[in-house]
Amino acid sequence: MVSYFNKKEGENVNRFQDFLYRFFFEERTDILNNSDLIIKEINDFKTSFRRKCMINGERYYEGKHDIIHMKRTVIGEGGKLEEVENLPNHHVIDNQYAKMVNQKKNYLLGQPMVIKSDNQVYSNALNDIFNKRFMRMMKNILEDALNEGISYLYIGYDGEGHLKFTKLKGHEVVPLWKDSDHTELEGAIRFYPTIIESKHEKRIVDKIEVYNADGVYRMTLDDGRLIADEKKPYEPYITIANDDGSEECLNWINIPLVPFKYNSKEIPLLNKVKSLQDGINQILSTFQNNMEEDSRNTILIIVNYDGENLGEFRRNLAQYGAVKVKNINGAGGDVRSLQVEVNAENYKVILELFKKALIENAMGFDAKDDRIAGNPNQMNIQSMYSDIDLDANDIETEFQASFEQLIWFINCHLENIGIGNFESEDIEIIFNRDMLMNESEIIDNVNKSTDLSLETRLANHPWIDDVDEELEKINKQKQEEIDSYVSAFPTGLPPAGRETIKNGEVNEE
């Protein structure tokens, strides 16, 4: 399951730098055969529309929306827009997009996944690996996948030989796919900015990690040049320390980098709703600006003063809320006012339309839906969840495929540490979707389904998380009741009169 890359004793950093040079410039013939191609791959990805969408998704989730750059303008000379600074300029953000992301990740992974196998040894080993810490990481991976279209999980080892999982953001990884469907990685290039301090200045450079079949190669991209990392230019995926002090290097056959996609096209969720989210922010900001523009709500008309051209008229009207008018008849001056009412109801209607459209396009659900306001039966609840269910089906399909890749590495690990060979074992991964439910209605239906087995009824009961545990409790309770009943009789009760429970069945001894 693993291939071996043996390192001789006494090999040092310089030897690795020589090897790195040969790797990039002499020996390799694929896409990683020289530094120019690596730099080109990075630069192309940095400037790509796909990466821009990834960063936008992350940015909008954090509440850094385009509205914060909005400037107030008025019509000036010649009908051109001019920026003004004396007008209210609020940047109101109602982050409905982040709400959709949180809604989806908690709907699909709010409850821990269940990973089951008929092999109890295998099942216990998997549960040890897929612990609460891992489940938390999976929620974060789904969050990144929703924001960026794709996220990555790196499989490595800690200093004690335990599996270690590291989450990598999609906008930091240049994937090198083997196929056009993007199902298997041939390699990957990761880059992330870091600050280098010298005596005279601080500079931001890109740290580069290249993942391929031989391990991880580390370097720095500085001023358009690739420089091998001084501390650790190369590292195998697995290093084993022998008793004699030597080291043995092992590498996976497959790249230990598993992609987790939001959808097959790797399209971020924000791409579906960005214009709607911007519209919501714009409406709220404009409404607050208008409510604070007292001088704009009252337009002053100043009579018998110098006239002005049309450009000045429009600018003064918008900027100062007053206009100067020349009276041609020579009458005395006067000041009058026109009241401008801000109709809040118009803003409310438009805002509701935008929010509803955003929820529909994001394929989420509205917790204030009228379908559950008056009659919250289970059919209405399921109808409310229909859109998010469809989207969750696609996410689950992609994540199931990713878990197949992840399980391959875990099976290799379990075999290598001597727990067993589970390659032929089947596993079941169940995503427990966190849906609202009418518990009383469901419980009533379960209680009426007497033609079904106890195990099936328990599995559909909303209060039961672990069916096996609940069956064990029921059996224990029944056994205690029988023991209590038997103990009420004289000790000379014949053995044939004693009853026990085994596997939920009453047996006579």
Secondary structure, DSSP 8 states (H G I E B T S, - for coil): -EEEE---TT--HHHHHHHHHHIIIII--STTSSHHHHHHHHHHHHTSHHHHHHHHHHHHHTT--GGGG---EEE-GGG-EEE-SSS--------HHHHHHHHHHHHHHSS--EEEESSHHHHHHHHHHS-HHHHHHHHHHHHHHHHHSEEEEEEEE-TTS-EEEEEEEGGGEEEEESSTT--SEEEEEEEEEEEEE-SS-EEEEEEEEEEETTEEEEEEEETTEEEE-SS-SEE-SEEEE-TTS-EEEEEESS-SEEEEESSTT---THHHHHHHHHHHHHHHHHHHHHHH-HHHHEEEEEESS----HHHHHHHHHHTSEEEE--TT----EEEEEE----HHHHHHHHHHHHHHHHHHHT---TT-GGGTS---HHHHHHHTHHHHHHHHHHHHHHHHHHHHHHHHHHHHHHHTTS---TT--EEEE--------HHHHHHHHHH-TTS-HHHHHHT-TT-S-HHHHHHHHHHHHHHHHHHHHHTS-TT--GGG-EEEETTEEEE-
